[in-house]
Amino acid sequence: MSLEKLRRVVSDLHAQLPANNLVAWTSGNLSGRLPGRELMVIKPSGVGFDALAPENMCTVDLQTLECRDPYQPSSDTATHAAIYREMPEVGGIVHTHSPYATAWAAVGREIPCFLTAMADEFGGPIPCGGFALIGGEEIGREVVRVLRGHRSPAILMQNHGVFTIGKTPKDAVKAAVMCEDVARTAFLATQLGKPMPIEAQDIDKLFDRYQNVYGQTPKGGTT
């Protein structure tokens, strides 16, 4: 993928965050790693989602955090860069303050795996990381600590919000959308009573089916 195409992809995907009620005003951001380069493209700080365009995206060096563009990059730039440096398999990162997922983060609780949709997408509970201040690499280091080796592409950061990772920026957006969806359902279930747990071996089977069988086959057939 060229830098120009990545700037367009990252810019266009930002529209999915307000469209899915994952952000308010200018909060939240999305980034993508440029394959084969120590560069990422990330949202400019404080710019409204309706004003985002490829030309005002910020191209940032993952090592020095130097921005090649006239706009100031997101206040979460150091967080994104720290994750990319430590997790080379990650190609996209999303940060939101989506309301239901952030409510779980506010009380410092992981989202238990009550739903088959959670088993499919997250392979178990969505973990909650510890508190970390905004602006430096602290959040990024906590995301790496919790998600490295974990099946979940999403983490709740205590008192803060949601971070999701993916092989591509689109994958990270999907994880953010699904995280809020299951957070809402899990919250509503706890209001009705005590949700029924899913056995660990069934979570494993559901996760394997969704990750390896569900969807279109390489030859175009259906499963």
PyMOL commands that place a pseudoatom at each C-alpha (Angstrom):
pseudoatom trace, name=CA, resn=MET, resi=1, chain=A, elem=C, hetatm=0, pos=[0.000, 0.000, 0.000]
pseudoatom trace, name=CA, resn=SER, resi=2, chain=A, elem=C, hetatm=0, pos=[1.318, 3.435, -0.922]
pseudoatom trace, name=CA, resn=LEU, resi=3, chain=A, elem=C, hetatm=0, pos=[1.422, 6.288, 1.573]
pseudoatom trace, name=CA, resn=GLU, resi=4, chain=A, elem=C, hetatm=0, pos=[-1.182, 8.161, -0.479]
pseudoatom trace, name=CA, resn=LYS, resi=5, chain=A, elem=C, hetatm=0, pos=[-3.585, 5.220, -0.379]
pseudoatom trace, name=CA, resn=LEU, resi=6, chain=A, elem=C, hetatm=0, pos=[-3.069, 4.719, 3.363]
pseudoatom trace, name=CA, resn=ARG, resi=7, chain=A, elem=C, hetatm=0, pos=[-3.857, 8.384, 4.011]
pseudoatom trace, name=CA, resn=ARG, resi=8, chain=A, elem=C, hetatm=0, pos=[-7.134, 7.976, 2.127]
pseudoatom trace, name=CA, resn=VAL, resi=9, chain=A, elem=C, hetatm=0, pos=[-7.998, 4.701, 3.860]
pseudoatom trace, name=CA, resn=VAL, resi=10, chain=A, elem=C, hetatm=0, pos=[-7.368, 6.134, 7.328]
pseudoatom trace, name=CA, resn=SER, resi=11, chain=A, elem=C, hetatm=0, pos=[-9.258, 9.326, 6.519]
pseudoatom trace, name=CA, resn=ASP, resi=12, chain=A, elem=C, hetatm=0, pos=[-12.271, 7.470, 5.097]
pseudoatom trace, name=CA, resn=LEU, resi=13, chain=A, elem=C, hetatm=0, pos=[-12.460, 4.935, 7.938]
pseudoatom trace, name=CA, resn=HIS, resi=14, chain=A, elem=C, hetatm=0, pos=[-12.747, 7.698, 10.524]
pseudoatom trace, name=CA, resn=ALA, resi=15, chain=A, elem=C, hetatm=0, pos=[-16.328, 8.227, 9.311]
pseudoatom trace, name=CA, resn=GLN, resi=16, chain=A, elem=C, hetatm=0, pos=[-17.236, 4.837, 10.770]
pseudoatom trace, name=CA, resn=LEU, resi=17, chain=A, elem=C, hetatm=0, pos=[-16.560, 6.031, 14.325]
pseudoatom trace, name=CA, resn=PRO, resi=18, chain=A, elem=C, hetatm=0, pos=[-19.338, 8.665, 14.612]
pseudoatom trace, name=CA, resn=ALA, resi=19, chain=A, elem=C, hetatm=0, pos=[-21.565, 6.591, 12.310]
pseudoatom trace, name=CA, resn=ASN, resi=20, chain=A, elem=C, hetatm=0, pos=[-21.472, 3.782, 14.893]
pseudoatom trace, name=CA, resn=ASN, resi=21, chain=A, elem=C, hetatm=0, pos=[-21.788, 6.147, 17.906]
pseudoatom trace, name=CA, resn=LEU, resi=22, chain=A, elem=C, hetatm=0, pos=[-18.298, 5.325, 19.137]
pseudoatom trace, name=CA, resn=VAL, resi=23, chain=A, elem=C, hetatm=0, pos=[-17.082, 8.924, 19.578]
pseudoatom trace, name=CA, resn=ALA, resi=24, chain=A, elem=C, hetatm=0, pos=[-18.306, 12.396, 20.532]
pseudoatom trace, name=CA, resn=TRP, resi=25, chain=A, elem=C, hetatm=0, pos=[-17.153, 15.709, 19.043]
pseudoatom trace, name=CA, resn=THR, resi=26, chain=A, elem=C, hetatm=0, pos=[-13.402, 15.345, 18.258]
pseudoatom trace, name=CA, resn=SER, resi=27, chain=A, elem=C, hetatm=0, pos=[-12.577, 12.547, 20.711]
pseudoatom trace, name=CA, resn=GLY, resi=28, chain=A, elem=C, hetatm=0, pos=[-11.211, 9.261, 19.446]
pseudoatom trace, name=CA, resn=ASN, resi=29, chain=A, elem=C, hetatm=0, pos=[-8.796, 8.451, 16.658]
pseudoatom trace, name=CA, resn=LEU, resi=30, chain=A, elem=C, hetatm=0, pos=[-7.631, 5.888, 14.151]
pseudoatom trace, name=CA, resn=SER, resi=31, chain=A, elem=C, hetatm=0, pos=[-4.234, 5.093, 12.671]
pseudoatom trace, name=CA, resn=GLY, resi=32, chain=A, elem=C, hetatm=0, pos=[-2.662, 2.785, 10.119]
pseudoatom trace, name=CA, resn=ARG, resi=33, chain=A, elem=C, hetatm=0, pos=[0.895, 1.515, 9.756]
pseudoatom trace, name=CA, resn=LEU, resi=34, chain=A, elem=C, hetatm=0, pos=[2.591, 1.940, 6.379]
pseudoatom trace, name=CA, resn=PRO, resi=35, chain=A, elem=C, hetatm=0, pos=[3.742, -1.579, 5.416]
pseudoatom trace, name=CA, resn=GLY, resi=36, chain=A, elem=C, hetatm=0, pos=[7.498, -1.960, 5.237]
pseudoatom trace, name=CA, resn=ARG, resi=37, chain=A, elem=C, hetatm=0, pos=[8.183, 1.495, 6.670]
pseudoatom trace, name=CA, resn=GLU, resi=38, chain=A, elem=C, hetatm=0, pos=[8.582, 2.944, 10.153]
pseudoatom trace, name=CA, resn=LEU, resi=39, chain=A, elem=C, hetatm=0, pos=[5.666, 5.305, 9.510]
pseudoatom trace, name=CA, resn=MET, resi=40, chain=A, elem=C, hetatm=0, pos=[2.041, 5.578, 10.519]
pseudoatom trace, name=CA, resn=VAL, resi=41, chain=A, elem=C, hetatm=0, pos=[-0.852, 7.781, 9.427]
pseudoatom trace, name=CA, resn=ILE, resi=42, chain=A, elem=C, hetatm=0, pos=[-3.033, 9.155, 12.229]
pseudoatom trace, name=CA, resn=LYS, resi=43, chain=A, elem=C, hetatm=0, pos=[-5.820, 11.674, 12.800]
pseudoatom trace, name=CA, resn=PRO, resi=44, chain=A, elem=C, hetatm=0, pos=[-4.867, 15.323, 13.407]
pseudoatom trace, name=CA, resn=SER, resi=45, chain=A, elem=C, hetatm=0, pos=[-5.520, 16.620, 16.912]
pseudoatom trace, name=CA, resn=GLY, resi=46, chain=A, elem=C, hetatm=0, pos=[-8.781, 18.440, 17.597]
pseudoatom trace, name=CA, resn=VAL, resi=47, chain=A, elem=C, hetatm=0, pos=[-10.130, 18.312, 14.046]
pseudoatom trace, name=CA, resn=GLY, resi=48, chain=A, elem=C, hetatm=0, pos=[-13.803, 17.379, 13.662]
pseudoatom trace, name=CA, resn=PHE, resi=49, chain=A, elem=C, hetatm=0, pos=[-14.660, 14.107, 11.960]
pseudoatom trace, name=CA, resn=ASP, resi=50, chain=A, elem=C, hetatm=0, pos=[-16.646, 15.903, 9.267]
pseudoatom trace, name=CA, resn=ALA, resi=51, chain=A, elem=C, hetatm=0, pos=[-13.548, 17.920, 8.328]
pseudoatom trace, name=CA, resn=LEU, resi=52, chain=A, elem=C, hetatm=0, pos=[-11.157, 14.996, 7.940]
pseudoatom trace, name=CA, resn=ALA, resi=53, chain=A, elem=C, hetatm=0, pos=[-9.602, 14.409, 4.531]
pseudoatom trace, name=CA, resn=PRO, resi=54, chain=A, elem=C, hetatm=0, pos=[-6.512, 12.635, 3.173]
pseudoatom trace, name=CA, resn=GLU, resi=55, chain=A, elem=C, hetatm=0, pos=[-4.663, 15.947, 2.955]
pseudoatom trace, name=CA, resn=ASN, resi=56, chain=A, elem=C, hetatm=0, pos=[-4.977, 16.707, 6.686]
pseudoatom trace, name=CA, resn=MET, resi=57, chain=A, elem=C, hetatm=0, pos=[-3.953, 13.285, 7.939]
pseudoatom trace, name=CA, resn=CYS, resi=58, chain=A, elem=C, hetatm=0, pos=[-0.641, 13.183, 9.806]
pseudoatom trace, name=CA, resn=THR, resi=59, chain=A, elem=C, hetatm=0, pos=[2.268, 10.978, 8.714]
pseudoatom trace, name=CA, resn=VAL, resi=60, chain=A, elem=C, hetatm=0, pos=[4.410, 10.225, 11.775]
pseudoatom trace, name=CA, resn=ASP, resi=61, chain=A, elem=C, hetatm=0, pos=[7.743, 8.449, 12.255]
pseudoatom trace, name=CA, resn=LEU, resi=62, chain=A, elem=C, hetatm=0, pos=[7.260, 5.527, 14.673]
pseudoatom trace, name=CA, resn=GLN, resi=63, chain=A, elem=C, hetatm=0, pos=[10.653, 6.029, 16.295]
pseudoatom trace, name=CA, resn=THR, resi=64, chain=A, elem=C, hetatm=0, pos=[11.047, 9.795, 16.586]
pseudoatom trace, name=CA, resn=LEU, resi=65, chain=A, elem=C, hetatm=0, pos=[7.323, 10.776, 16.499]
pseudoatom trace, name=CA, resn=GLU, resi=66, chain=A, elem=C, hetatm=0, pos=[8.276, 13.463, 13.994]
pseudoatom trace, name=CA, resn=CYS, resi=67, chain=A, elem=C, hetatm=0, pos=[5.275, 14.548, 11.909]
pseudoatom trace, name=CA, resn=ARG, resi=68, chain=A, elem=C, hetatm=0, pos=[5.861, 15.183, 8.213]
pseudoatom trace, name=CA, resn=ASP, resi=69, chain=A, elem=C, hetatm=0, pos=[2.729, 17.297, 7.785]
pseudoatom trace, name=CA, resn=PRO, resi=70, chain=A, elem=C, hetatm=0, pos=[1.705, 20.803, 8.935]
pseudoatom trace, name=CA, resn=TYR, resi=71, chain=A, elem=C, hetatm=0, pos=[-1.059, 19.516, 11.210]
pseudoatom trace, name=CA, resn=GLN, resi=72, chain=A, elem=C, hetatm=0, pos=[-0.406, 18.539, 14.830]
pseudoatom trace, name=CA, resn=PRO, resi=73, chain=A, elem=C, hetatm=0, pos=[-1.050, 14.802, 15.254]
pseudoatom trace, name=CA, resn=SER, resi=74, chain=A, elem=C, hetatm=0, pos=[-3.404, 13.241, 17.795]
pseudoatom trace, name=CA, resn=SER, resi=75, chain=A, elem=C, hetatm=0, pos=[-2.536, 13.474, 21.485]
pseudoatom trace, name=CA, resn=ASP, resi=76, chain=A, elem=C, hetatm=0, pos=[-2.522, 9.661, 21.411]
pseudoatom trace, name=CA, resn=THR, resi=77, chain=A, elem=C, hetatm=0, pos=[0.284, 9.524, 18.830]
pseudoatom trace, name=CA, resn=ALA, resi=78, chain=A, elem=C, hetatm=0, pos=[2.892, 8.209, 21.286]
pseudoatom trace, name=CA, resn=THR, resi=79, chain=A, elem=C, hetatm=0, pos=[0.457, 5.489, 22.381]
pseudoatom trace, name=CA, resn=HIS, resi=80, chain=A, elem=C, hetatm=0, pos=[-0.128, 4.280, 18.820]
pseudoatom trace, name=CA, resn=ALA, resi=81, chain=A, elem=C, hetatm=0, pos=[3.591, 4.377, 17.985]
pseudoatom trace, name=CA, resn=ALA, resi=82, chain=A, elem=C, hetatm=0, pos=[4.496, 2.359, 21.083]
pseudoatom trace, name=CA, resn=ILE, resi=83, chain=A, elem=C, hetatm=0, pos=[2.000, -0.349, 20.117]
pseudoatom trace, name=CA, resn=TYR, resi=84, chain=A, elem=C, hetatm=0, pos=[3.273, -0.531, 16.533]
pseudoatom trace, name=CA, resn=ARG, resi=85, chain=A, elem=C, hetatm=0, pos=[6.893, -0.763, 17.659]
pseudoatom trace, name=CA, resn=GLU, resi=86, chain=A, elem=C, hetatm=0, pos=[6.217, -3.624, 20.066]
pseudoatom trace, name=CA, resn=MET, resi=87, chain=A, elem=C, hetatm=0, pos=[3.594, -5.512, 18.025]
pseudoatom trace, name=CA, resn=PRO, resi=88, chain=A, elem=C, hetatm=0, pos=[4.785, -5.771, 14.405]
pseudoatom trace, name=CA, resn=GLU, resi=89, chain=A, elem=C, hetatm=0, pos=[1.719, -7.824, 13.441]
pseudoatom trace, name=CA, resn=VAL, resi=90, chain=A, elem=C, hetatm=0, pos=[-0.540, -4.814, 14.107]
pseudoatom trace, name=CA, resn=GLY, resi=91, chain=A, elem=C, hetatm=0, pos=[-1.421, -2.698, 11.075]
pseudoatom trace, name=CA, resn=GLY, resi=92, chain=A, elem=C, hetatm=0, pos=[-4.239, -0.576, 12.485]
pseudoatom trace, name=CA, resn=ILE, resi=93, chain=A, elem=C, hetatm=0, pos=[-5.287, 0.922, 15.840]
pseudoatom trace, name=CA, resn=VAL, resi=94, chain=A, elem=C, hetatm=0, pos=[-8.528, 2.576, 16.953]
pseudoatom trace, name=CA, resn=HIS, resi=95, chain=A, elem=C, hetatm=0, pos=[-9.226, 4.507, 20.151]
pseudoatom trace, name=CA, resn=THR, resi=96, chain=A, elem=C, hetatm=0, pos=[-12.751, 5.414, 21.264]
pseudoatom trace, name=CA, resn=HIS, resi=97, chain=A, elem=C, hetatm=0, pos=[-14.711, 6.445, 24.329]
pseudoatom trace, name=CA, resn=SER, resi=98, chain=A, elem=C, hetatm=0, pos=[-17.776, 4.471, 23.254]
pseudoatom trace, name=CA, resn=PRO, resi=99, chain=A, elem=C, hetatm=0, pos=[-20.300, 4.719, 26.106]
pseudoatom trace, name=CA, resn=TYR, resi=100, chain=A, elem=C, hetatm=0, pos=[-21.099, 1.147, 27.124]
pseudoatom trace, name=CA, resn=ALA, resi=101, chain=A, elem=C, hetatm=0, pos=[-17.553, -0.167, 26.806]
pseudoatom trace, name=CA, resn=THR, resi=102, chain=A, elem=C, hetatm=0, pos=[-16.202, 2.889, 28.611]
pseudoatom trace, name=CA, resn=ALA, resi=103, chain=A, elem=C, hetatm=0, pos=[-18.723, 2.336, 31.423]
pseudoatom trace, name=CA, resn=TRP, resi=104, chain=A, elem=C, hetatm=0, pos=[-17.097, -1.072, 32.024]
pseudoatom trace, name=CA, resn=ALA, resi=105, chain=A, elem=C, hetatm=0, pos=[-13.698, 0.669, 31.935]
pseudoatom trace, name=CA, resn=ALA, resi=106, chain=A, elem=C, hetatm=0, pos=[-14.876, 3.266, 34.476]
pseudoatom trace, name=CA, resn=VAL, resi=107, chain=A, elem=C, hetatm=0, pos=[-15.471, 0.537, 37.041]
pseudoatom trace, name=CA, resn=GLY, resi=108, chain=A, elem=C, hetatm=0, pos=[-12.281, -1.299, 36.086]
pseudoatom trace, name=CA, resn=ARG, resi=109, chain=A, elem=C, hetatm=0, pos=[-14.065, -4.484, 34.957]
pseudoatom trace, name=CA, resn=GLU, resi=110, chain=A, elem=C, hetatm=0, pos=[-13.407, -6.744, 32.031]
pseudoatom trace, name=CA, resn=ILE, resi=111, chain=A, elem=C, hetatm=0, pos=[-16.422, -7.666, 29.906]
pseudoatom trace, name=CA, resn=PRO, resi=112, chain=A, elem=C, hetatm=0, pos=[-17.145, -11.357, 30.654]
pseudoatom trace, name=CA, resn=CYS, resi=113, chain=A, elem=C, hetatm=0, pos=[-17.784, -13.694, 27.736]
pseudoatom trace, name=CA, resn=PHE, resi=114, chain=A, elem=C, hetatm=0, pos=[-21.558, -14.076, 28.030]
pseudoatom trace, name=CA, resn=LEU, resi=115, chain=A, elem=C, hetatm=0, pos=[-22.261, -14.137, 24.283]
pseudoatom trace, name=CA, resn=THR, resi=116, chain=A, elem=C, hetatm=0, pos=[-21.402, -16.304, 21.295]
pseudoatom trace, name=CA, resn=ALA, resi=117, chain=A, elem=C, hetatm=0, pos=[-20.604, -13.076, 19.414]
pseudoatom trace, name=CA, resn=MET, resi=118, chain=A, elem=C, hetatm=0, pos=[-17.898, -12.365, 22.005]
pseudoatom trace, name=CA, resn=ALA, resi=119, chain=A, elem=C, hetatm=0, pos=[-16.487, -15.864, 21.685]
pseudoatom trace, name=CA, resn=ASP, resi=120, chain=A, elem=C, hetatm=0, pos=[-16.423, -15.446, 17.893]
pseudoatom trace, name=CA, resn=GLU, resi=121, chain=A, elem=C, hetatm=0, pos=[-14.755, -12.050, 17.735]
pseudoatom trace, name=CA, resn=PHE, resi=122, chain=A, elem=C, hetatm=0, pos=[-12.732, -11.836, 20.954]
pseudoatom trace, name=CA, resn=GLY, resi=123, chain=A, elem=C, hetatm=0, pos=[-12.105, -15.452, 21.936]
pseudoatom trace, name=CA, resn=GLY, resi=124, chain=A, elem=C, hetatm=0, pos=[-13.184, -14.797, 25.530]
pseudoatom trace, name=CA, resn=PRO, resi=125, chain=A, elem=C, hetatm=0, pos=[-13.556, -11.785, 27.837]
pseudoatom trace, name=CA, resn=ILE, resi=126, chain=A, elem=C, hetatm=0, pos=[-12.493, -8.312, 26.747]
pseudoatom trace, name=CA, resn=PRO, resi=127, chain=A, elem=C, hetatm=0, pos=[-9.740, -7.473, 29.258]
pseudoatom trace, name=CA, resn=CYS, resi=128, chain=A, elem=C, hetatm=0, pos=[-9.407, -4.276, 31.267]
pseudoatom trace, name=CA, resn=GLY, resi=129, chain=A, elem=C, hetatm=0, pos=[-5.956, -2.751, 31.613]
pseudoatom trace, name=CA, resn=GLY, resi=130, chain=A, elem=C, hetatm=0, pos=[-4.722, -0.539, 34.408]
pseudoatom trace, name=CA, resn=PHE, resi=131, chain=A, elem=C, hetatm=0, pos=[-4.861, 3.243, 34.657]
pseudoatom trace, name=CA, resn=ALA, resi=132, chain=A, elem=C, hetatm=0, pos=[-2.321, 5.211, 32.623]
pseudoatom trace, name=CA, resn=LEU, resi=133, chain=A, elem=C, hetatm=0, pos=[-1.965, 8.915, 31.855]
pseudoatom trace, name=CA, resn=ILE, resi=134, chain=A, elem=C, hetatm=0, pos=[-2.626, 10.333, 28.380]
pseudoatom trace, name=CA, resn=GLY, resi=135, chain=A, elem=C, hetatm=0, pos=[0.069, 11.901, 26.223]
pseudoatom trace, name=CA, resn=GLY, resi=136, chain=A, elem=C, hetatm=0, pos=[3.041, 9.582, 26.561]
pseudoatom trace, name=CA, resn=GLU, resi=137, chain=A, elem=C, hetatm=0, pos=[3.780, 5.919, 25.941]
pseudoatom trace, name=CA, resn=GLU, resi=138, chain=A, elem=C, hetatm=0, pos=[2.255, 4.658, 29.215]
pseudoatom trace, name=CA, resn=ILE, resi=139, chain=A, elem=C, hetatm=0, pos=[-1.070, 3.669, 27.659]
pseudoatom trace, name=CA, resn=GLY, resi=140, chain=A, elem=C, hetatm=0, pos=[0.668, 1.986, 24.750]
pseudoatom trace, name=CA, resn=ARG, resi=141, chain=A, elem=C, hetatm=0, pos=[2.869, -0.054, 27.062]
pseudoatom trace, name=CA, resn=GLU, resi=142, chain=A, elem=C, hetatm=0, pos=[-0.189, -1.199, 29.029]
pseudoatom trace, name=CA, resn=VAL, resi=143, chain=A, elem=C, hetatm=0, pos=[-2.025, -2.164, 25.843]
pseudoatom trace, name=CA, resn=VAL, resi=144, chain=A, elem=C, hetatm=0, pos=[0.972, -4.220, 24.748]
pseudoatom trace, name=CA, resn=ARG, resi=145, chain=A, elem=C, hetatm=0, pos=[1.333, -5.837, 28.164]
pseudoatom trace, name=CA, resn=VAL, resi=146, chain=A, elem=C, hetatm=0, pos=[-2.281, -6.990, 28.233]
pseudoatom trace, name=CA, resn=LEU, resi=147, chain=A, elem=C, hetatm=0, pos=[-2.934, -7.837, 24.574]
pseudoatom trace, name=CA, resn=ARG, resi=148, chain=A, elem=C, hetatm=0, pos=[0.359, -9.508, 23.672]
pseudoatom trace, name=CA, resn=GLY, resi=149, chain=A, elem=C, hetatm=0, pos=[-0.534, -13.208, 23.446]
pseudoatom trace, name=CA, resn=HIS, resi=150, chain=A, elem=C, hetatm=0, pos=[-4.225, -12.470, 24.123]
pseudoatom trace, name=CA, resn=ARG, resi=151, chain=A, elem=C, hetatm=0, pos=[-6.936, -13.457, 21.626]
pseudoatom trace, name=CA, resn=SER, resi=152, chain=A, elem=C, hetatm=0, pos=[-8.916, -10.263, 22.132]
pseudoatom trace, name=CA, resn=PRO, resi=153, chain=A, elem=C, hetatm=0, pos=[-8.208, -7.432, 19.661]
pseudoatom trace, name=CA, resn=ALA, resi=154, chain=A, elem=C, hetatm=0, pos=[-9.784, -5.009, 22.159]
pseudoatom trace, name=CA, resn=ILE, resi=155, chain=A, elem=C, hetatm=0, pos=[-8.812, -3.705, 25.577]
pseudoatom trace, name=CA, resn=LEU, resi=156, chain=A, elem=C, hetatm=0, pos=[-10.609, -1.423, 28.009]
pseudoatom trace, name=CA, resn=MET, resi=157, chain=A, elem=C, hetatm=0, pos=[-8.290, 1.068, 29.678]
pseudoatom trace, name=CA, resn=GLN, resi=158, chain=A, elem=C, hetatm=0, pos=[-9.379, 1.820, 33.247]
pseudoatom trace, name=CA, resn=ASN, resi=159, chain=A, elem=C, hetatm=0, pos=[-11.059, 5.232, 33.613]
pseudoatom trace, name=CA, resn=HIS, resi=160, chain=A, elem=C, hetatm=0, pos=[-10.375, 6.007, 29.965]
pseudoatom trace, name=CA, resn=GLY, resi=161, chain=A, elem=C, hetatm=0, pos=[-11.882, 4.073, 27.077]
pseudoatom trace, name=CA, resn=VAL, resi=162, chain=A, elem=C, hetatm=0, pos=[-11.252, 1.477, 24.394]
pseudoatom trace, name=CA, resn=PHE, resi=163, chain=A, elem=C, hetatm=0, pos=[-8.266, 0.587, 22.229]
pseudoatom trace, name=CA, resn=THR, resi=164, chain=A, elem=C, hetatm=0, pos=[-8.525, -1.977, 19.459]
pseudoatom trace, name=CA, resn=ILE, resi=165, chain=A, elem=C, hetatm=0, pos=[-5.899, -3.459, 17.164]
pseudoatom trace, name=CA, resn=GLY, resi=166, chain=A, elem=C, hetatm=0, pos=[-6.022, -5.302, 13.851]
pseudoatom trace, name=CA, resn=LYS, resi=167, chain=A, elem=C, hetatm=0, pos=[-3.961, -6.509, 10.926]
pseudoatom trace, name=CA, resn=THR, resi=168, chain=A, elem=C, hetatm=0, pos=[-5.426, -3.574, 9.005]
pseudoatom trace, name=CA, resn=PRO, resi=169, chain=A, elem=C, hetatm=0, pos=[-7.100, -0.306, 10.021]
pseudoatom trace, name=CA, resn=LYS, resi=170, chain=A, elem=C, hetatm=0, pos=[-10.443, -1.753, 8.871]
pseudoatom trace, name=CA, resn=ASP, resi=171, chain=A, elem=C, hetatm=0, pos=[-9.962, -4.781, 11.150]
pseudoatom trace, name=CA, resn=ALA, resi=172, chain=A, elem=C, hetatm=0, pos=[-9.343, -2.449, 14.100]
pseudoatom trace, name=CA, resn=VAL, resi=173, chain=A, elem=C, hetatm=0, pos=[-12.512, -0.486, 13.278]
pseudoatom trace, name=CA, resn=LYS, resi=174, chain=A, elem=C, hetatm=0, pos=[-14.537, -3.704, 13.162]
pseudoatom trace, name=CA, resn=ALA, resi=175, chain=A, elem=C, hetatm=0, pos=[-13.169, -4.693, 16.583]
pseudoatom trace, name=CA, resn=ALA, resi=176, chain=A, elem=C, hetatm=0, pos=[-14.162, -1.279, 18.002]
pseudoatom trace, name=CA, resn=VAL, resi=177, chain=A, elem=C, hetatm=0, pos=[-17.700, -1.578, 16.613]
pseudoatom trace, name=CA, resn=MET, resi=178, chain=A, elem=C, hetatm=0, pos=[-18.101, -5.111, 17.944]
pseudoatom trace, name=CA, resn=CYS, resi=179, chain=A, elem=C, hetatm=0, pos=[-16.618, -4.173, 21.329]
pseudoatom trace, name=CA, resn=GLU, resi=180, chain=A, elem=C, hetatm=0, pos=[-19.291, -1.530, 21.887]
pseudoatom trace, name=CA, resn=ASP, resi=181, chain=A, elem=C, hetatm=0, pos=[-22.019, -3.868, 20.637]
pseudoatom trace, name=CA, resn=VAL, resi=182, chain=A, elem=C, hetatm=0, pos=[-21.182, -6.672, 23.073]
pseudoatom trace, name=CA, resn=ALA, resi=183, chain=A, elem=C, hetatm=0, pos=[-20.492, -4.191, 25.900]
pseudoatom trace, name=CA, resn=ARG, resi=184, chain=A, elem=C, hetatm=0, pos=[-24.036, -2.871, 25.542]
pseudoatom trace, name=CA, resn=THR, resi=185, chain=A, elem=C, hetatm=0, pos=[-25.639, -6.320, 25.458]
pseudoatom trace, name=CA, resn=ALA, resi=186, chain=A, elem=C, hetatm=0, pos=[-23.548, -7.560, 28.383]
pseudoatom trace, name=CA, resn=PHE, resi=187, chain=A, elem=C, hetatm=0, pos=[-24.545, -4.492, 30.417]
pseudoatom trace, name=CA, resn=LEU, resi=188, chain=A, elem=C, hetatm=0, pos=[-28.233, -4.998, 29.665]
pseudoatom trace, name=CA, resn=ALA, resi=189, chain=A, elem=C, hetatm=0, pos=[-27.965, -8.686, 30.571]
pseudoatom trace, name=CA, resn=THR, resi=190, chain=A, elem=C, hetatm=0, pos=[-26.514, -7.829, 33.981]
pseudoatom trace, name=CA, resn=GLN, resi=191, chain=A, elem=C, hetatm=0, pos=[-29.535, -5.587, 34.626]
pseudoatom trace, name=CA, resn=LEU, resi=192, chain=A, elem=C, hetatm=0, pos=[-31.917, -8.460, 33.947]
pseudoatom trace, name=CA, resn=GLY, resi=193, chain=A, elem=C, hetatm=0, pos=[-30.179, -10.944, 36.201]
pseudoatom trace, name=CA, resn=LYS, resi=194, chain=A, elem=C, hetatm=0, pos=[-27.117, -13.160, 36.302]
pseudoatom trace, name=CA, resn=PRO, resi=195, chain=A, elem=C, hetatm=0, pos=[-25.923, -13.887, 32.755]
pseudoatom trace, name=CA, resn=MET, resi=196, chain=A, elem=C, hetatm=0, pos=[-25.236, -17.507, 31.841]
pseudoatom trace, name=CA, resn=PRO, resi=197, chain=A, elem=C, hetatm=0, pos=[-21.536, -18.249, 31.307]
pseudoatom trace, name=CA, resn=ILE, resi=198, chain=A, elem=C, hetatm=0, pos=[-20.205, -20.052, 28.247]
pseudoatom trace, name=CA, resn=GLU, resi=199, chain=A, elem=C, hetatm=0, pos=[-17.904, -22.990, 28.963]
pseudoatom trace, name=CA, resn=ALA, resi=200, chain=A, elem=C, hetatm=0, pos=[-14.250, -22.429, 28.052]
pseudoatom trace, name=CA, resn=GLN, resi=201, chain=A, elem=C, hetatm=0, pos=[-14.158, -25.343, 25.622]
pseudoatom trace, name=CA, resn=ASP, resi=202, chain=A, elem=C, hetatm=0, pos=[-17.206, -23.979, 23.810]
pseudoatom trace, name=CA, resn=ILE, resi=203, chain=A, elem=C, hetatm=0, pos=[-15.594, -20.536, 23.582]
pseudoatom trace, name=CA, resn=ASP, resi=204, chain=A, elem=C, hetatm=0, pos=[-12.575, -22.199, 21.951]
pseudoatom trace, name=CA, resn=LYS, resi=205, chain=A, elem=C, hetatm=0, pos=[-14.770, -24.002, 19.414]
pseudoatom trace, name=CA, resn=LEU, resi=206, chain=A, elem=C, hetatm=0, pos=[-16.767, -20.888, 18.577]
pseudoatom trace, name=CA, resn=PHE, resi=207, chain=A, elem=C, hetatm=0, pos=[-13.615, -18.805, 18.152]
pseudoatom trace, name=CA, resn=ASP, resi=208, chain=A, elem=C, hetatm=0, pos=[-11.997, -21.404, 15.901]
pseudoatom trace, name=CA, resn=ARG, resi=209, chain=A, elem=C, hetatm=0, pos=[-15.117, -21.707, 13.725]
pseudoatom trace, name=CA, resn=TYR, resi=210, chain=A, elem=C, hetatm=0, pos=[-15.517, -17.960, 13.301]
pseudoatom trace, name=CA, resn=GLN, resi=211, chain=A, elem=C, hetatm=0, pos=[-11.841, -17.293, 12.629]
pseudoatom trace, name=CA, resn=ASN, resi=212, chain=A, elem=C, hetatm=0, pos=[-11.212, -20.248, 10.306]
pseudoatom trace, name=CA, resn=VAL, resi=213, chain=A, elem=C, hetatm=0, pos=[-14.521, -21.375, 8.760]
pseudoatom trace, name=CA, resn=TYR, resi=214, chain=A, elem=C, hetatm=0, pos=[-17.042, -18.506, 8.749]
pseudoatom trace, name=CA, resn=GLY, resi=215, chain=A, elem=C, hetatm=0, pos=[-17.357, -16.341, 5.638]
pseudoatom trace, name=CA, resn=GLN, resi=216, chain=A, elem=C, hetatm=0, pos=[-16.321, -16.835, 2.034]
pseudoatom trace, name=CA, resn=THR, resi=217, chain=A, elem=C, hetatm=0, pos=[-13.851, -19.524, 1.045]
pseudoatom trace, name=CA, resn=PRO, resi=218, chain=A, elem=C, hetatm=0, pos=[-10.879, -18.622, -1.176]
pseudoatom trace, name=CA, resn=LYS, resi=219, chain=A, elem=C, hetatm=0, pos=[-12.743, -20.148, -4.172]
pseudoatom trace, name=CA, resn=GLY, resi=220, chain=A, elem=C, hetatm=0, pos=[-15.779, -17.972, -3.537]
pseudoatom trace, name=CA, resn=GLY, resi=221, chain=A, elem=C, hetatm=0, pos=[-18.045, -20.592, -1.988]
pseudoatom trace, name=CA, resn=THR, resi=222, chain=A, elem=C, hetatm=0, pos=[-20.061, -20.040, 1.172]
pseudoatom trace, name=CA, resn=THR, resi=223, chain=A, elem=C, hetatm=0, pos=[-19.882, -21.785, 4.538]
for i in range(1, 223): cmd.bond("trace and resi %d" % i, "trace and resi %d" % (i + 1))
show_as sticks, trace
zoom trace
